Amino acid sequence: MKKRMLSVLIVLCGAIVVVLLFAQNHISGKRIADIIEEGDIDRISVEKWQVVDSELVLTDSNEYAYNGDELVHDISQLKLKNIHTKPVYNMQESNERCIIQFLKDGNVCGTIEIHGDGFFMFDWNYRDKESVHYRCMIENGSEFLKKWL
């Protein structure tokens, strides 16, 4: 009886570990997930394991907007954990910025551009829709960039 209970306990612990590991492979942050949901970001692939935990303020980046600094959303504690993406179409790194472009079906479908001065650019190409462009302001941008790279 004790052996059976022990084996059941081991199986349950294993299942919990698997669930926790699986959960870390997804983007959390409901608002950003809603923004990119239609872009199938969970099927995309970055050849790095990335851990990001920062507070972002999302602002309109359209240069034709009447007020480019107008607050659009407030995203708290956006976390990108263990995001696997492949292939990386193009990745440029410098001390000031990092640009990552993602491929889907042979086409660039998303771009992330991170600047050390605190700007986090996010582009996503929706299927059969216009692209969406967001500019995020992030506190301690240079520290964020170091974490990302």
MODELLER restraints for C-alpha pairs under 7 A, 6 or more apart:
rsr = mdl.restraints
at = mdl.atoms
rsr.add(forms.Gaussian(group=physical.xy_distance, feature=features.Distance(at['CA:24:A'], at['CA:81:A']), mean=5.69, stdev=0.5))
rsr.add(forms.Gaussian(group=physical.xy_distance, feature=features.Distance(at['CA:24:A'], at['CA:82:A']), mean=6.35, stdev=0.5))
rsr.add(forms.Gaussian(group=physical.xy_distance, feature=features.Distance(at['CA:25:A'], at['CA:81:A']), mean=5.95, stdev=0.5))
rsr.add(forms.Gaussian(group=physical.xy_distance, feature=features.Distance(at['CA:25:A'], at['CA:82:A']), mean=5.13, stdev=0.5))
rsr.add(forms.Gaussian(group=physical.xy_distance, feature=features.Distance(at['CA:25:A'], at['CA:83:A']), mean=5.66, stdev=0.5))
rsr.add(forms.Gaussian(group=physical.xy_distance, feature=features.Distance(at['CA:26:A'], at['CA:81:A']), mean=6.63, stdev=0.5))
rsr.add(forms.Gaussian(group=physical.xy_distance, feature=features.Distance(at['CA:26:A'], at['CA:83:A']), mean=6.73, stdev=0.5))
rsr.add(forms.Gaussian(group=physical.xy_distance, feature=features.Distance(at['CA:27:A'], at['CA:79:A']), mean=6.33, stdev=0.5))
rsr.add(forms.Gaussian(group=physical.xy_distance, feature=features.Distance(at['CA:27:A'], at['CA:80:A']), mean=5.17, stdev=0.5))
rsr.add(forms.Gaussian(group=physical.xy_distance, feature=features.Distance(at['CA:27:A'], at['CA:81:A']), mean=6.50, stdev=0.5))
rsr.add(forms.Gaussian(group=physical.xy_distance, feature=features.Distance(at['CA:28:A'], at['CA:78:A']), mean=6.54, stdev=0.5))
rsr.add(forms.Gaussian(group=physical.xy_distance, feature=features.Distance(at['CA:28:A'], at['CA:79:A']), mean=5.66, stdev=0.5))
rsr.add(forms.Gaussian(group=physical.xy_distance, feature=features.Distance(at['CA:28:A'], at['CA:80:A']), mean=6.83, stdev=0.5))
rsr.add(forms.Gaussian(group=physical.xy_distance, feature=features.Distance(at['CA:29:A'], at['CA:78:A']), mean=5.18, stdev=0.5))
rsr.add(forms.Gaussian(group=physical.xy_distance, feature=features.Distance(at['CA:29:A'], at['CA:79:A']), mean=6.65, stdev=0.5))
rsr.add(forms.Gaussian(group=physical.xy_distance, feature=features.Distance(at['CA:31:A'], at['CA:75:A']), mean=6.78, stdev=0.5))
rsr.add(forms.Gaussian(group=physical.xy_distance, feature=features.Distance(at['CA:38:A'], at['CA:126:A']), mean=6.60, stdev=0.5))
rsr.add(forms.Gaussian(group=physical.xy_distance, feature=features.Distance(at['CA:39:A'], at['CA:124:A']), mean=6.97, stdev=0.5))
rsr.add(forms.Gaussian(group=physical.xy_distance, feature=features.Distance(at['CA:39:A'], at['CA:125:A']), mean=6.84, stdev=0.5))
rsr.add(forms.Gaussian(group=physical.xy_distance, feature=features.Distance(at['CA:39:A'], at['CA:126:A']), mean=5.35, stdev=0.5))
rsr.add(forms.Gaussian(group=physical.xy_distance, feature=features.Distance(at['CA:39:A'], at['CA:127:A']), mean=6.88, stdev=0.5))
rsr.add(forms.Gaussian(group=physical.xy_distance, feature=features.Distance(at['CA:44:A'], at['CA:85:A']), mean=5.24, stdev=0.5))
rsr.add(forms.Gaussian(group=physical.xy_distance, feature=features.Distance(at['CA:44:A'], at['CA:86:A']), mean=6.70, stdev=0.5))
rsr.add(forms.Gaussian(group=physical.xy_distance, feature=features.Distance(at['CA:44:A'], at['CA:104:A']), mean=6.77, stdev=0.5))
rsr.add(forms.Gaussian(group=physical.xy_distance, feature=features.Distance(at['CA:45:A'], at['CA:84:A']), mean=4.88, stdev=0.5))
rsr.add(forms.Gaussian(group=physical.xy_distance, feature=features.Distance(at['CA:45:A'], at['CA:85:A']), mean=1.69, stdev=0.5))
rsr.add(forms.Gaussian(group=physical.xy_distance, feature=features.Distance(at['CA:45:A'], at['CA:86:A']), mean=3.78, stdev=0.5))
rsr.add(forms.Gaussian(group=physical.xy_distance, feature=features.Distance(at['CA:45:A'], at['CA:87:A']), mean=6.14, stdev=0.5))
rsr.add(forms.Gaussian(group=physical.xy_distance, feature=features.Distance(at['CA:46:A'], at['CA:83:A']), mean=6.40, stdev=0.5))
rsr.add(forms.Gaussian(group=physical.xy_distance, feature=features.Distance(at['CA:46:A'], at['CA:84:A']), mean=5.13, stdev=0.5))
rsr.add(forms.Gaussian(group=physical.xy_distance, feature=features.Distance(at['CA:46:A'], at['CA:85:A']), mean=3.55, stdev=0.5))
rsr.add(forms.Gaussian(group=physical.xy_distance, feature=features.Distance(at['CA:46:A'], at['CA:86:A']), mean=5.57, stdev=0.5))
rsr.add(forms.Gaussian(group=physical.xy_distance, feature=features.Distance(at['CA:46:A'], at['CA:88:A']), mean=5.97, stdev=0.5))
rsr.add(forms.Gaussian(group=physical.xy_distance, feature=features.Distance(at['CA:47:A'], at['CA:84:A']), mean=6.10, stdev=0.5))
rsr.add(forms.Gaussian(group=physical.xy_distance, feature=features.Distance(at['CA:47:A'], at['CA:85:A']), mean=5.59, stdev=0.5))
rsr.add(forms.Gaussian(group=physical.xy_distance, feature=features.Distance(at['CA:47:A'], at['CA:86:A']), mean=5.93, stdev=0.5))
rsr.add(forms.Gaussian(group=physical.xy_distance, feature=features.Distance(at['CA:47:A'], at['CA:88:A']), mean=6.60, stdev=0.5))
rsr.add(forms.Gaussian(group=physical.xy_distance, feature=features.Distance(at['CA:48:A'], at['CA:84:A']), mean=6.80, stdev=0.5))
rsr.add(forms.Gaussian(group=physical.xy_distance, feature=features.Distance(at['CA:49:A'], at['CA:82:A']), mean=4.72, stdev=0.5))
rsr.add(forms.Gaussian(group=physical.xy_distance, feature=features.Distance(at['CA:49:A'], at['CA:83:A']), mean=6.05, stdev=0.5))
rsr.add(forms.Gaussian(group=physical.xy_distance, feature=features.Distance(at['CA:49:A'], at['CA:84:A']), mean=6.76, stdev=0.5))
rsr.add(forms.Gaussian(group=physical.xy_distance, feature=features.Distance(at['CA:50:A'], at['CA:80:A']), mean=6.69, stdev=0.5))
rsr.add(forms.Gaussian(group=physical.xy_distance, feature=features.Distance(at['CA:50:A'], at['CA:81:A']), mean=5.76, stdev=0.5))
rsr.add(forms.Gaussian(group=physical.xy_distance, feature=features.Distance(at['CA:50:A'], at['CA:82:A']), mean=5.22, stdev=0.5))
rsr.add(forms.Gaussian(group=physical.xy_distance, feature=features.Distance(at['CA:50:A'], at['CA:83:A']), mean=6.26, stdev=0.5))
rsr.add(forms.Gaussian(group=physical.xy_distance, feature=features.Distance(at['CA:50:A'], at['CA:148:A']), mean=6.20, stdev=0.5))
rsr.add(forms.Gaussian(group=physical.xy_distance, feature=features.Distance(at['CA:51:A'], at['CA:80:A']), mean=5.77, stdev=0.5))
rsr.add(forms.Gaussian(group=physical.xy_distance, feature=features.Distance(at['CA:51:A'], at['CA:81:A']), mean=4.76, stdev=0.5))
rsr.add(forms.Gaussian(group=physical.xy_distance, feature=features.Distance(at['CA:51:A'], at['CA:82:A']), mean=6.31, stdev=0.5))
rsr.add(forms.Gaussian(group=physical.xy_distance, feature=features.Distance(at['CA:52:A'], at['CA:79:A']), mean=5.30, stdev=0.5))
rsr.add(forms.Gaussian(group=physical.xy_distance, feature=features.Distance(at['CA:52:A'], at['CA:80:A']), mean=5.29, stdev=0.5))
rsr.add(forms.Gaussian(group=physical.xy_distance, feature=features.Distance(at['CA:52:A'], at['CA:81:A']), mean=6.58, stdev=0.5))
rsr.add(forms.Gaussian(group=physical.xy_distance, feature=features.Distance(at['CA:52:A'], at['CA:147:A']), mean=6.84, stdev=0.5))
rsr.add(forms.Gaussian(group=physical.xy_distance, feature=features.Distance(at['CA:52:A'], at['CA:148:A']), mean=6.84, stdev=0.5))
rsr.add(forms.Gaussian(group=physical.xy_distance, feature=features.Distance(at['CA:53:A'], at['CA:77:A']), mean=5.81, stdev=0.5))
rsr.add(forms.Gaussian(group=physical.xy_distance, feature=features.Distance(at['CA:53:A'], at['CA:78:A']), mean=5.95, stdev=0.5))
rsr.add(forms.Gaussian(group=physical.xy_distance, feature=features.Distance(at['CA:53:A'], at['CA:79:A']), mean=4.87, stdev=0.5))
rsr.add(forms.Gaussian(group=physical.xy_distance, feature=features.Distance(at['CA:54:A'], at['CA:77:A']), mean=5.07, stdev=0.5))
rsr.add(forms.Gaussian(group=physical.xy_distance, feature=features.Distance(at['CA:54:A'], at['CA:78:A']), mean=5.90, stdev=0.5))
rsr.add(forms.Gaussian(group=physical.xy_distance, feature=features.Distance(at['CA:55:A'], at['CA:75:A']), mean=6.46, stdev=0.5))
rsr.add(forms.Gaussian(group=physical.xy_distance, feature=features.Distance(at['CA:55:A'], at['CA:76:A']), mean=4.85, stdev=0.5))
rsr.add(forms.Gaussian(group=physical.xy_distance, feature=features.Distance(at['CA:55:A'], at['CA:77:A']), mean=4.70, stdev=0.5))
rsr.add(forms.Gaussian(group=physical.xy_distance, feature=features.Distance(at['CA:55:A'], at['CA:78:A']), mean=6.27, stdev=0.5))
rsr.add(forms.Gaussian(group=physical.xy_distance, feature=features.Distance(at['CA:55:A'], at['CA:138:A']), mean=6.60, stdev=0.5))
rsr.add(forms.Gaussian(group=physical.xy_distance, feature=features.Distance(at['CA:56:A'], at['CA:74:A']), mean=6.75, stdev=0.5))
rsr.add(forms.Gaussian(group=physical.xy_distance, feature=features.Distance(at['CA:56:A'], at['CA:75:A']), mean=5.34, stdev=0.5))
rsr.add(forms.Gaussian(group=physical.xy_distance, feature=features.Distance(at['CA:56:A'], at['CA:76:A']), mean=6.22, stdev=0.5))
rsr.add(forms.Gaussian(group=physical.xy_distance, feature=features.Distance(at['CA:56:A'], at['CA:136:A']), mean=6.17, stdev=0.5))
rsr.add(forms.Gaussian(group=physical.xy_distance, feature=features.Distance(at['CA:56:A'], at['CA:137:A']), mean=5.97, stdev=0.5))
rsr.add(forms.Gaussian(group=physical.xy_distance, feature=features.Distance(at['CA:56:A'], at['CA:138:A']), mean=5.07, stdev=0.5))
rsr.add(forms.Gaussian(group=physical.xy_distance, feature=features.Distance(at['CA:57:A'], at['CA:73:A']), mean=6.44, stdev=0.5))
rsr.add(forms.Gaussian(group=physical.xy_distance, feature=features.Distance(at['CA:57:A'], at['CA:74:A']), mean=4.92, stdev=0.5))
rsr.add(forms.Gaussian(group=physical.xy_distance, feature=features.Distance(at['CA:57:A'], at['CA:75:A']), mean=5.84, stdev=0.5))
rsr.add(forms.Gaussian(group=physical.xy_distance, feature=features.Distance(at['CA:57:A'], at['CA:136:A']), mean=5.51, stdev=0.5))
rsr.add(forms.Gaussian(group=physical.xy_distance, feature=features.Distance(at['CA:57:A'], at['CA:137:A']), mean=5.37, stdev=0.5))
rsr.add(forms.Gaussian(group=physical.xy_distance, feature=features.Distance(at['CA:57:A'], at['CA:138:A']), mean=6.64, stdev=0.5))
rsr.add(forms.Gaussian(group=physical.xy_distance, feature=features.Distance(at['CA:58:A'], at['CA:71:A']), mean=6.74, stdev=0.5))
rsr.add(forms.Gaussian(group=physical.xy_distance, feature=features.Distance(at['CA:58:A'], at['CA:72:A']), mean=6.02, stdev=0.5))
rsr.add(forms.Gaussian(group=physical.xy_distance, feature=features.Distance(at['CA:58:A'], at['CA:73:A']), mean=5.22, stdev=0.5))
rsr.add(forms.Gaussian(group=physical.xy_distance, feature=features.Distance(at['CA:58:A'], at['CA:74:A']), mean=6.05, stdev=0.5))
rsr.add(forms.Gaussian(group=physical.xy_distance, feature=features.Distance(at['CA:58:A'], at['CA:75:A']), mean=6.89, stdev=0.5))
rsr.add(forms.Gaussian(group=physical.xy_distance, feature=features.Distance(at['CA:58:A'], at['CA:134:A']), mean=6.87, stdev=0.5))
rsr.add(forms.Gaussian(group=physical.xy_distance, feature=features.Distance(at['CA:58:A'], at['CA:135:A']), mean=6.06, stdev=0.5))
rsr.add(forms.Gaussian(group=physical.xy_distance, feature=features.Distance(at['CA:58:A'], at['CA:136:A']), mean=4.30, stdev=0.5))
rsr.add(forms.Gaussian(group=physical.xy_distance, feature=features.Distance(at['CA:58:A'], at['CA:137:A']), mean=6.45, stdev=0.5))
rsr.add(forms.Gaussian(group=physical.xy_distance, feature=features.Distance(at['CA:59:A'], at['CA:69:A']), mean=6.04, stdev=0.5))
rsr.add(forms.Gaussian(group=physical.xy_distance, feature=features.Distance(at['CA:59:A'], at['CA:70:A']), mean=6.16, stdev=0.5))
rsr.add(forms.Gaussian(group=physical.xy_distance, feature=features.Distance(at['CA:59:A'], at['CA:71:A']), mean=5.16, stdev=0.5))
rsr.add(forms.Gaussian(group=physical.xy_distance, feature=features.Distance(at['CA:59:A'], at['CA:72:A']), mean=5.27, stdev=0.5))
rsr.add(forms.Gaussian(group=physical.xy_distance, feature=features.Distance(at['CA:59:A'], at['CA:73:A']), mean=6.89, stdev=0.5))
rsr.add(forms.Gaussian(group=physical.xy_distance, feature=features.Distance(at['CA:59:A'], at['CA:134:A']), mean=6.49, stdev=0.5))
rsr.add(forms.Gaussian(group=physical.xy_distance, feature=features.Distance(at['CA:59:A'], at['CA:135:A']), mean=5.39, stdev=0.5))
rsr.add(forms.Gaussian(group=physical.xy_distance, feature=features.Distance(at['CA:59:A'], at['CA:136:A']), mean=5.64, stdev=0.5))
rsr.add(forms.Gaussian(group=physical.xy_distance, feature=features.Distance(at['CA:60:A'], at['CA:68:A']), mean=5.63, stdev=0.5))
rsr.add(forms.Gaussian(group=physical.xy_distance, feature=features.Distance(at['CA:60:A'], at['CA:69:A']), mean=6.69, stdev=0.5))
rsr.add(forms.Gaussian(group=physical.xy_distance, feature=features.Distance(at['CA:60:A'], at['CA:70:A']), mean=6.61, stdev=0.5))
rsr.add(forms.Gaussian(group=physical.xy_distance, feature=features.Distance(at['CA:60:A'], at['CA:72:A']), mean=6.44, stdev=0.5))
rsr.add(forms.Gaussian(group=physical.xy_distance, feature=features.Distance(at['CA:60:A'], at['CA:134:A']), mean=5.76, stdev=0.5))
rsr.add(forms.Gaussian(group=physical.xy_distance, feature=features.Distance(at['CA:60:A'], at['CA:135:A']), mean=6.08, stdev=0.5))
rsr.add(forms.Gaussian(group=physical.xy_distance, feature=features.Distance(at['CA:61:A'], at['CA:68:A']), mean=6.02, stdev=0.5))
rsr.add(forms.Gaussian(group=physical.xy_distance, feature=features.Distance(at['CA:61:A'], at['CA:133:A']), mean=6.31, stdev=0.5))
rsr.add(forms.Gaussian(group=physical.xy_distance, feature=features.Distance(at['CA:61:A'], at['CA:134:A']), mean=5.25, stdev=0.5))
rsr.add(forms.Gaussian(group=physical.xy_distance, feature=features.Distance(at['CA:61:A'], at['CA:135:A']), mean=4.96, stdev=0.5))
rsr.add(forms.Gaussian(group=physical.xy_distance, feature=features.Distance(at['CA:62:A'], at['CA:68:A']), mean=6.80, stdev=0.5))
rsr.add(forms.Gaussian(group=physical.xy_distance, feature=features.Distance(at['CA:87:A'], at['CA:102:A']), mean=6.94, stdev=0.5))
rsr.add(forms.Gaussian(group=physical.xy_distance, feature=features.Distance(at['CA:87:A'], at['CA:103:A']), mean=6.43, stdev=0.5))
rsr.add(forms.Gaussian(group=physical.xy_distance, feature=features.Distance(at['CA:88:A'], at['CA:101:A']), mean=6.28, stdev=0.5))
rsr.add(forms.Gaussian(group=physical.xy_distance, feature=features.Distance(at['CA:88:A'], at['CA:102:A']), mean=5.54, stdev=0.5))
rsr.add(forms.Gaussian(group=physical.xy_distance, feature=features.Distance(at['CA:88:A'], at['CA:103:A']), mean=6.79, stdev=0.5))
rsr.add(forms.Gaussian(group=physical.xy_distance, feature=features.Distance(at['CA:89:A'], at['CA:101:A']), mean=5.49, stdev=0.5))
rsr.add(forms.Gaussian(group=physical.xy_distance, feature=features.Distance(at['CA:89:A'], at['CA:102:A']), mean=5.60, stdev=0.5))
rsr.add(forms.Gaussian(group=physical.xy_distance, feature=features.Distance(at['CA:89:A'], at['CA:103:A']), mean=5.87, stdev=0.5))
rsr.add(forms.Gaussian(group=physical.xy_distance, feature=features.Distance(at['CA:90:A'], at['CA:100:A']), mean=5.93, stdev=0.5))
rsr.add(forms.Gaussian(group=physical.xy_distance, feature=features.Distance(at['CA:90:A'], at['CA:101:A']), mean=5.38, stdev=0.5))
rsr.add(forms.Gaussian(group=physical.xy_distance, feature=features.Distance(at['CA:91:A'], at['CA:99:A']), mean=5.48, stdev=0.5))
rsr.add(forms.Gaussian(group=physical.xy_distance, feature=features.Distance(at['CA:91:A'], at['CA:100:A']), mean=4.68, stdev=0.5))
rsr.add(forms.Gaussian(group=physical.xy_distance, feature=features.Distance(at['CA:91:A'], at['CA:101:A']), mean=6.60, stdev=0.5))
rsr.add(forms.Gaussian(group=physical.xy_distance, feature=features.Distance(at['CA:92:A'], at['CA:98:A']), mean=5.60, stdev=0.5))
rsr.add(forms.Gaussian(group=physical.xy_distance, feature=features.Distance(at['CA:92:A'], at['CA:99:A']), mean=5.20, stdev=0.5))
rsr.add(forms.Gaussian(group=physical.xy_distance, feature=features.Distance(at['CA:92:A'], at['CA:100:A']), mean=6.87, stdev=0.5))
rsr.add(forms.Gaussian(group=physical.xy_distance, feature=features.Distance(at['CA:93:A'], at['CA:99:A']), mean=6.63, stdev=0.5))
rsr.add(forms.Gaussian(group=physical.xy_distance, feature=features.Distance(at['CA:96:A'], at['CA:115:A']), mean=5.63, stdev=0.5))
rsr.add(forms.Gaussian(group=physical.xy_distance, feature=features.Distance(at['CA:96:A'], at['CA:116:A']), mean=5.00, stdev=0.5))
rsr.add(forms.Gaussian(group=physical.xy_distance, feature=features.Distance(at['CA:97:A'], at['CA:113:A']), mean=6.87, stdev=0.5))
rsr.add(forms.Gaussian(group=physical.xy_distance, feature=features.Distance(at['CA:97:A'], at['CA:114:A']), mean=5.25, stdev=0.5))
rsr.add(forms.Gaussian(group=physical.xy_distance, feature=features.Distance(at['CA:97:A'], at['CA:115:A']), mean=4.28, stdev=0.5))
rsr.add(forms.Gaussian(group=physical.xy_distance, feature=features.Distance(at['CA:97:A'], at['CA:116:A']), mean=5.93, stdev=0.5))
rsr.add(forms.Gaussian(group=physical.xy_distance, feature=features.Distance(at['CA:98:A'], at['CA:113:A']), mean=5.64, stdev=0.5))
rsr.add(forms.Gaussian(group=physical.xy_distance, feature=features.Distance(at['CA:98:A'], at['CA:114:A']), mean=5.19, stdev=0.5))
rsr.add(forms.Gaussian(group=physical.xy_distance, feature=features.Distance(at['CA:98:A'], at['CA:115:A']), mean=6.74, stdev=0.5))
rsr.add(forms.Gaussian(group=physical.xy_distance, feature=features.Distance(at['CA:99:A'], at['CA:112:A']), mean=5.76, stdev=0.5))
rsr.add(forms.Gaussian(group=physical.xy_distance, feature=features.Distance(at['CA:99:A'], at['CA:113:A']), mean=4.39, stdev=0.5))
rsr.add(forms.Gaussian(group=physical.xy_distance, feature=features.Distance(at['CA:99:A'], at['CA:114:A']), mean=6.50, stdev=0.5))
rsr.add(forms.Gaussian(group=physical.xy_distance, feature=features.Distance(at['CA:100:A'], at['CA:111:A']), mean=5.61, stdev=0.5))
rsr.add(forms.Gaussian(group=physical.xy_distance, feature=features.Distance(at['CA:100:A'], at['CA:112:A']), mean=5.23, stdev=0.5))
rsr.add(forms.Gaussian(group=physical.xy_distance, feature=features.Distance(at['CA:100:A'], at['CA:113:A']), mean=6.44, stdev=0.5))
rsr.add(forms.Gaussian(group=physical.xy_distance, feature=features.Distance(at['CA:101:A'], at['CA:108:A']), mean=6.48, stdev=0.5))
rsr.add(forms.Gaussian(group=physical.xy_distance, feature=features.Distance(at['CA:101:A'], at['CA:110:A']), mean=5.69, stdev=0.5))
rsr.add(forms.Gaussian(group=physical.xy_distance, feature=features.Distance(at['CA:101:A'], at['CA:111:A']), mean=4.37, stdev=0.5))
rsr.add(forms.Gaussian(group=physical.xy_distance, feature=features.Distance(at['CA:101:A'], at['CA:112:A']), mean=6.49, stdev=0.5))
rsr.add(forms.Gaussian(group=physical.xy_distance, feature=features.Distance(at['CA:102:A'], at['CA:108:A']), mean=5.52, stdev=0.5))
rsr.add(forms.Gaussian(group=physical.xy_distance, feature=features.Distance(at['CA:102:A'], at['CA:109:A']), mean=5.79, stdev=0.5))
rsr.add(forms.Gaussian(group=physical.xy_distance, feature=features.Distance(at['CA:102:A'], at['CA:110:A']), mean=5.12, stdev=0.5))
rsr.add(forms.Gaussian(group=physical.xy_distance, feature=features.Distance(at['CA:102:A'], at['CA:111:A']), mean=6.27, stdev=0.5))
rsr.add(forms.Gaussian(group=physical.xy_distance, feature=features.Distance(at['CA:103:A'], at['CA:109:A']), mean=5.68, stdev=0.5))
rsr.add(forms.Gaussian(group=physical.xy_distance, feature=features.Distance(at['CA:109:A'], at['CA:124:A']), mean=6.06, stdev=0.5))
rsr.add(forms.Gaussian(group=physical.xy_distance, feature=features.Distance(at['CA:109:A'], at['CA:125:A']), mean=5.08, stdev=0.5))
rsr.add(forms.Gaussian(group=physical.xy_distance, feature=features.Distance(at['CA:110:A'], at['CA:123:A']), mean=5.51, stdev=0.5))
rsr.add(forms.Gaussian(group=physical.xy_distance, feature=features.Distance(at['CA:110:A'], at['CA:124:A']), mean=4.45, stdev=0.5))
rsr.add(forms.Gaussian(group=physical.xy_distance, feature=features.Distance(at['CA:110:A'], at['CA:125:A']), mean=6.04, stdev=0.5))
rsr.add(forms.Gaussian(group=physical.xy_distance, feature=features.Distance(at['CA:111:A'], at['CA:122:A']), mean=6.01, stdev=0.5))
rsr.add(forms.Gaussian(group=physical.xy_distance, feature=features.Distance(at['CA:111:A'], at['CA:123:A']), mean=5.05, stdev=0.5))
rsr.add(forms.Gaussian(group=physical.xy_distance, feature=features.Distance(at['CA:111:A'], at['CA:124:A']), mean=6.54, stdev=0.5))
rsr.add(forms.Gaussian(group=physical.xy_distance, feature=features.Distance(at['CA:112:A'], at['CA:121:A']), mean=5.76, stdev=0.5))
rsr.add(forms.Gaussian(group=physical.xy_distance, feature=features.Distance(at['CA:112:A'], at['CA:122:A']), mean=4.85, stdev=0.5))
rsr.add(forms.Gaussian(group=physical.xy_distance, feature=features.Distance(at['CA:112:A'], at['CA:123:A']), mean=6.44, stdev=0.5))
rsr.add(forms.Gaussian(group=physical.xy_distance, feature=features.Distance(at['CA:113:A'], at['CA:120:A']), mean=5.84, stdev=0.5))
rsr.add(forms.Gaussian(group=physical.xy_distance, feature=features.Distance(at['CA:113:A'], at['CA:121:A']), mean=4.81, stdev=0.5))
rsr.add(forms.Gaussian(group=physical.xy_distance, feature=features.Distance(at['CA:113:A'], at['CA:122:A']), mean=6.47, stdev=0.5))
rsr.add(forms.Gaussian(group=physical.xy_distance, feature=features.Distance(at['CA:114:A'], at['CA:120:A']), mean=4.56, stdev=0.5))
rsr.add(forms.Gaussian(group=physical.xy_distance, feature=features.Distance(at['CA:114:A'], at['CA:121:A']), mean=6.18, stdev=0.5))
rsr.add(forms.Gaussian(group=physical.xy_distance, feature=features.Distance(at['CA:114:A'], at['CA:145:A']), mean=6.66, stdev=0.5))
rsr.add(forms.Gaussian(group=physical.xy_distance, feature=features.Distance(at['CA:115:A'], at['CA:141:A']), mean=6.77, stdev=0.5))
rsr.add(forms.Gaussian(group=physical.xy_distance, feature=features.Distance(at['CA:115:A'], at['CA:145:A']), mean=6.95, stdev=0.5))
rsr.add(forms.Gaussian(group=physical.xy_distance, feature=features.Distance(at['CA:116:A'], at['CA:141:A']), mean=4.76, stdev=0.5))
rsr.add(forms.Gaussian(group=physical.xy_distance, feature=features.Distance(at['CA:116:A'], at['CA:142:A']), mean=4.10, stdev=0.5))
rsr.add(forms.Gaussian(group=physical.xy_distance, feature=features.Distance(at['CA:116:A'], at['CA:145:A']), mean=5.81, stdev=0.5))
rsr.add(forms.Gaussian(group=physical.xy_distance, feature=features.Distance(at['CA:117:A'], at['CA:141:A']), mean=5.29, stdev=0.5))
rsr.add(forms.Gaussian(group=physical.xy_distance, feature=features.Distance(at['CA:117:A'], at['CA:142:A']), mean=6.25, stdev=0.5))
rsr.add(forms.Gaussian(group=physical.xy_distance, feature=features.Distance(at['CA:118:A'], at['CA:137:A']), mean=5.57, stdev=0.5))
rsr.add(forms.Gaussian(group=physical.xy_distance, feature=features.Distance(at['CA:118:A'], at['CA:138:A']), mean=4.85, stdev=0.5))
rsr.add(forms.Gaussian(group=physical.xy_distance, feature=features.Distance(at['CA:118:A'], at['CA:139:A']), mean=6.10, stdev=0.5))
rsr.add(forms.Gaussian(group=physical.xy_distance, feature=features.Distance(at['CA:118:A'], at['CA:140:A']), mean=6.39, stdev=0.5))
rsr.add(forms.Gaussian(group=physical.xy_distance, feature=features.Distance(at['CA:118:A'], at['CA:141:A']), mean=3.82, stdev=0.5))
rsr.add(forms.Gaussian(group=physical.xy_distance, feature=features.Distance(at['CA:118:A'], at['CA:142:A']), mean=6.90, stdev=0.5))
rsr.add(forms.Gaussian(group=physical.xy_distance, feature=features.Distance(at['CA:119:A'], at['CA:135:A']), mean=6.71, stdev=0.5))
rsr.add(forms.Gaussian(group=physical.xy_distance, feature=features.Distance(at['CA:119:A'], at['CA:136:A']), mean=5.73, stdev=0.5))
rsr.add(forms.Gaussian(group=physical.xy_distance, feature=features.Distance(at['CA:119:A'], at['CA:137:A']), mean=4.95, stdev=0.5))
rsr.add(forms.Gaussian(group=physical.xy_distance, feature=features.Distance(at['CA:119:A'], at['CA:138:A']), mean=6.16, stdev=0.5))
rsr.add(forms.Gaussian(group=physical.xy_distance, feature=features.Distance(at['CA:119:A'], at['CA:141:A']), mean=6.93, stdev=0.5))
rsr.add(forms.Gaussian(group=physical.xy_distance, feature=features.Distance(at['CA:120:A'], at['CA:135:A']), mean=5.83, stdev=0.5))
rsr.add(forms.Gaussian(group=physical.xy_distance, feature=features.Distance(at['CA:120:A'], at['CA:136:A']), mean=4.87, stdev=0.5))
rsr.add(forms.Gaussian(group=physical.xy_distance, feature=features.Distance(at['CA:120:A'], at['CA:137:A']), mean=6.26, stdev=0.5))
rsr.add(forms.Gaussian(group=physical.xy_distance, feature=features.Distance(at['CA:120:A'], at['CA:138:A']), mean=6.94, stdev=0.5))
rsr.add(forms.Gaussian(group=physical.xy_distance, feature=features.Distance(at['CA:121:A'], at['CA:134:A']), mean=5.96, stdev=0.5))
rsr.add(forms.Gaussian(group=physical.xy_distance, feature=features.Distance(at['CA:121:A'], at['CA:135:A']), mean=4.68, stdev=0.5))
rsr.add(forms.Gaussian(group=physical.xy_distance, feature=features.Distance(at['CA:121:A'], at['CA:136:A']), mean=6.20, stdev=0.5))
rsr.add(forms.Gaussian(group=physical.xy_distance, feature=features.Distance(at['CA:122:A'], at['CA:133:A']), mean=5.98, stdev=0.5))
rsr.add(forms.Gaussian(group=physical.xy_distance, feature=features.Distance(at['CA:122:A'], at['CA:134:A']), mean=5.20, stdev=0.5))
rsr.add(forms.Gaussian(group=physical.xy_distance, feature=features.Distance(at['CA:122:A'], at['CA:135:A']), mean=6.33, stdev=0.5))
rsr.add(forms.Gaussian(group=physical.xy_distance, feature=features.Distance(at['CA:123:A'], at['CA:132:A']), mean=5.79, stdev=0.5))
rsr.add(forms.Gaussian(group=physical.xy_distance, feature=features.Distance(at['CA:123:A'], at['CA:133:A']), mean=4.69, stdev=0.5))
rsr.add(forms.Gaussian(group=physical.xy_distance, feature=features.Distance(at['CA:123:A'], at['CA:134:A']), mean=6.43, stdev=0.5))
rsr.add(forms.Gaussian(group=physical.xy_distance, feature=features.Distance(at['CA:124:A'], at['CA:131:A']), mean=5.80, stdev=0.5))
rsr.add(forms.Gaussian(group=physical.xy_distance, feature=features.Distance(at['CA:124:A'], at['CA:132:A']), mean=5.50, stdev=0.5))
rsr.add(forms.Gaussian(group=physical.xy_distance, feature=features.Distance(at['CA:124:A'], at['CA:133:A']), mean=6.78, stdev=0.5))
rsr.add(forms.Gaussian(group=physical.xy_distance, feature=features.Distance(at['CA:125:A'], at['CA:131:A']), mean=4.39, stdev=0.5))
rsr.add(forms.Gaussian(group=physical.xy_distance, feature=features.Distance(at['CA:125:A'], at['CA:132:A']), mean=6.44, stdev=0.5))
